[in-house]
Amino acid sequence: MNVMERLCPSSYDEASRMLHEASTGGNTAIVGSGSRDAWFPPARSPVVALDSAALSGIVRYTPADLTICVRAGTPLADVQAALGREGQRLPLDPWPQGTVGGLIASNDNGPLRTRWGGVRDALIGVRVALPNGEVARFGGDVVKNVAGYDLTKGYVGSAGAFGMIVEATFKVQPQPARGTSTALSGTLDAVAAAWRALRERALPFAAIEVVRTEDGWTLYALAEGDGVIVERLIRECGEAARNAGCSTREAGHDEVVEQARKPAGARTWLRVGVPPAQTASVLASLAPDQRAVARPWVGIVEIFGEALGEDGLMPVLRGAVEARGHAHVRRADDGLRRLLGWWRIEQIEGGRTMFPMLKNALDPARRCNAGRTIYDQLDEG
């Protein structure tokens, strides 16, 4: 990114003033720790970068209320550590680098999304510095129903398009009394039969992860809760494995997390979202050199490798769009990037109207992260 100047506001008012002044003079880029910067296109022109590093720390935390309010520059690891000291957690487990603001802006998630949902489900309020120099608050400090359109959710995955997130409030939960994972291994057909059987029974697994390695396919089923619940889920896994023809073994939580985070270290990395029923079709279309981590109950597939080419990846991208899904090319070398682009998305009418509407209301001059988000693609498509 071509950065003319890097600013580090230390207060919300300072952030709004800096953003307003920078936006008046030209384009701005809103950055956090930079851990997810490579996921998005470079800015179209030189920018003034606003860094949230100085906006760090816990604002409010009352364990009895099961909510926590933190500044956007706070590392997610620090939030989890503070919650852990009170026997609680934020049920979001993306790869560990990054800040709270970056987590919201990128809509990143990990294995626990299967049971607990993603950032959108945990977030109940945001405070935002807007390009017009104001600081706006959306949502609240307690969990409640919202009438009308909830702008808090609009900032999830916004990638800085609507202003600078300076504060966020989340609902949290008690840490589970026990957790254990079962690994089911076999062919793709067998593993798919197992995850479908478990889903049909509406069993409350905390995570269902499918991994393709050099050795084949493995389904990781994470059971959390009290002893009775965990033991029942383990038995259900065993029955599903026997019926599908899979072998089973106990797997540690660290193994599940390690597998889920492998795409982040690969040279090429695509993230595909499709209707859950289409997950097996996406996995079946993979080329032999393509590794994958999938969350089949929510339709997320991450495809990665070290020397992947256009011939193997284009069918995956086309298949995602045809299934009314989307694809995000998170990492690729320059040559492959020119061929694949950054996003592929089904151009449904809602996407073509809602995003430009929010942009017109919150950043009418289109100065915030101009050209860097999927919203620009929708706006111009």
N, C-alpha and C positions, 0 to 999 in steps of 0.2 A: 504494500500500500504506500502511495506517495503522500507522506505526512509532512505538511508545512510546519505545523506546531502541535505540541502535545500538552494538553491542559489537564490538571488534576484537581478538580474542585473538592473542597473539604466540608461543604455544607450544601443543603438542598437549594437554598437561595443562590449560592454561588454557582451551583450547577445550572440552574435556570438562566442566570445572567450570562454565563459563559456560552451556553448553547444558543441563546438569543443573539448575542453579538457575533458568534461564529456563523450562525445561519444567515444573518443579515449580509455578511461579507462573502459568503460562498457555501460550499458543501461542507458538511461535518460528518465525522465517523465516530460512532459511540462504541467504545471498546471497554473490556474488562481486563481479565488476566491475559487475554489473547490466545487462550487454549483452543478456542474454536474458530479463530479468525480465518484459517485456511478452508473452512467449509463454505465460504461465501466468496463471490466474485470480488476482484479488486475494485476500488472506487474508480469512477469514470474520470475524475479530475483530482488535482491535489486537494487535500482535505485538512481541516483542523480536527485533531482527534481528542475526544474527551475520555479520560481514563477514570474509572470508578474506584481505583485502589484505595484512595483516602476516605472513601465512604464505606467504612467497615465497622463491624461490631453489632452486638445485640442491642436493640432498642427496648424491647419489652419481652419478658418471658415469665409467665405464671404457670407452672406445671399443672396446677389443678384445672386450668381452663383449656388445656390441650391446644394452645396456640403459641406461636412465637413470631415476633416482629424483628426483622434484621435489616441492616443496610445492604444495598445491592452489591457492594464490593467485598462483602464477607465471604471468605472461602467456604464452600459447602462442608468441607471436612471440619472446620471450626464449629459450624452449626451442629453437626452430628455429635461432635465431642461434648458440647454443652448439654445437648439433650440426653446423651448417654449417661452423664453423671446423675441424671434424675430418673434413669430407667425408662427413657422415652426415645423415640426416633422420628425422623422425617422419612416416610416410606418412598424415598426416591434414591436410586442407586445407579446413576450413570457412572462413566469413568471418573475417577476421583478429582482430577485437576479441574480448576475453574471456580467461578464465583456464583453467588446466588443470582445476580443479575444475568450472567451468561447462561445459567441453567434455564431461566425463564425465557430469555430471548431466543435461545436455540431449541427450546422444547425437547431437551435431551432426556433420555430415560434409560432404565436398565431392566433387569429381570423382574423386579417387583411390580412392574406395570401390569403384569398378568392379573394380579389380585387387587391391587390398590389403586390402579389407574396411574396417570402421569402427572406432570406438573399442573396441568389444568384442574385436576381433581383436588390437589393439595393446597393450591393457592386460593386465598380468600380476600386478599386486598393488595393493592400496589399504590405507591406514590411515585409520580413521574414528573420530571422536568420537561416542559414543552418548549418548542421552538419560539413561541410567542413571549417567552420570559416568565411564564406562570409555572407554579407547582400545583399539580392536580392530584387529587386522591380518588381512587376508585375502589369499591368494595369496602370492607370494614375490618374489625378486629375479632369478630365472632362469626361462627358458622351460622348462616341463615339463608333463606330463599331470597332470590332477587327477582323483582318484577321488571320486565323489559330486557333490553340487551345489556349484558354484563360486560362492561369494557375491561374489567380485570382480565377476563379470559382472552380478550383481543390482543393483549400484550404477550401472551404465550406463543412463542414461535415467531414473534414480530421482527426479530433480528435488528432491533434499533430503528425500525421504520417510522415509529410513532412517537419518538422522544426517548429520553434517557430514564430508565428505571432507576430510582434512587433508594427505594425501600420496598420491602415485601413482607406480607403476613401469611403464615401457613398454619394449617391445622396439622397437629402431630398425633402420635399414637403411642401407647405403651409398647415397650420391647416385648417380643413373644417370649413365653416361658421356655420354649424349646424349639429347635429347628434342626431338621435333617433332610438330606437329599438322597434320592434314589436314582441311579443311572440305568436306563433301559437301552440296550444296544441291539441293532439288527439292520435289516435292509430299510430303505426309505419307506417302502410299502408297509412293513411291519411296524416301524416307529410311528408312521401316520395313523395306522389302525389303533395303536395304543393311545395316542393323544386324543383321537376322536372318541374313543371309549370313555376316557376319563372326563372329557368335556361333556359328553351326553349325560353323565351322572351328576353334573353340576357340583363337582367336588371343589372345596375351597383351597386349592393349592396356591401358595404364595407366588410361585413362579413355575412356568413350564418353558424350558429352553430346549431347542433342538440344535445340535451342532454337527456339522459335517467336517470330519478330519480325514487325514490320510488313510485311516483304518476303517472308515465307514460312517454310520450315523448313530448318534447317541441322543436320547431324550433325558433331560435332567428334570426331575419333579421335586420341588422344594416344599416340604410340609412344615408349617409353623403353627404354634398354639400350645395348648396344654397337652399332657401326655396321652389322654384318651383320643383327642383329635388326631394327633400325629401318628399314633399307632394304627388308627383306622385308615389314614391316608396311605401309610406304608403297605398295609394289606391290599388296598385297592390297586396300588401300583403293581404289586406282585400278580394279582389276578389279571390285570390288563396285559401285563407282559406275557404271561403264560398263554393267554388267548390269542395274542398277536404273534407269538413265536419269537419273542425278544429274550435275551439274557438280562439278568439284573445284578446289581452290586450297590453297596452303600457308597455314596460320594460325599466328600466334605463340602461345606459351603464355599471355602476358598477355591475349590476346583470349578464350581459353577461360575463364580465371579471372574476367575481367570479366563475361562472360555468366552464369557460374555464381552470381555474387554479386548480380546485379541484383534478385532477389526481396527481398533484405533492405532495399532502399530504397523499396519500393512501399507504397502506402497500404493495400492489401489483399493478404494473402499466405496461401495454403493449401499445406500439404505433405501429399501423399497417398502411401501405400504400398500396392502391390498385387502379386500374383504377376507376375513379369516378362512372362509371356505376355499379360497384360492391359494392358500399358502403352500399346500403340497404341490400344486401345479408349478408354482415358481421354483420350488426346490428341485422338481423333476427336470426343469429346463436348464439347469446349471451344467456348464462344461466341466470336463474332468479336472481341470486345474483350478476351479473356483471353490474356495472354502466358504462356509456359510454359518451364521448363527441366526436362529429364527425364534420368534415368539408366536407360535401358531394360533394361540387363542385370541390374539389381538391383531394378527396379520402383518407383523413386522418381520422383514428378512434383511439381514446385513450380509452382503457378499463382498469378499475381499481376497486378495492374493498379491503376489509380488511381480508377476509379469503378465497381467491379464490384457487381452487385446480387444479391439472393437468387435470382431466377429463373434466372440463369446458373450459380450455384454449387451450388444444391441437387441438381441432377442429378449433378454430380461427386461430391458427398458420398455420395449414395445408391449410386452406381455403385461407389465404393470399398468400402462395406460389403457390397454384394451379391457383390463379388469376393473376399470374405473378407479384406479389407484393412483399412486404417485411414486416418483423416484428422485432421490437426491444423490448426486455424485459428490461425495464428501472429500474424496482425495483421488487425484489422478495426475500423471505427468502432463506436461504442456501439450504434447502431441495428441494424447488421448483426450485431454480436456477439450481441445478444439473440435474433435469429432463428436463427443458425447454431450458437451454443454455442462450445465450445472443442475438443471431440474427437468423432469418430464412430469406433466400433470394433466389429468383429464380436465378439459376446460369447461367445467359445469357453470351454469349461469350464476349460481350463488357466489362462486369465486371471482367472477368477472365484475360483480357489482359491489359486494360487501367490502373488499379490500380497498378499492379506490375511494369508496365512500368514507372509510375511516381515515385514509390518507388525506383526503380533501379537508376533513374536519380538524385533524390534529397536526398535519404538516403540509398545508396547501402549497407552499413554495417548493416542496419536494427537495429539501436540503438534507434531511437525516438519512445517512447511509444510502444516498442516491445510487441506484444501479446495483446495489449489493444484495438485494433480497428477492425472494420469489414474488413479492408484491409488485415489484417493477415489471416482472415478466407478465403477470396478470394484467397490470395496468396498460401495458403496451400491446398485449396479445389481441 
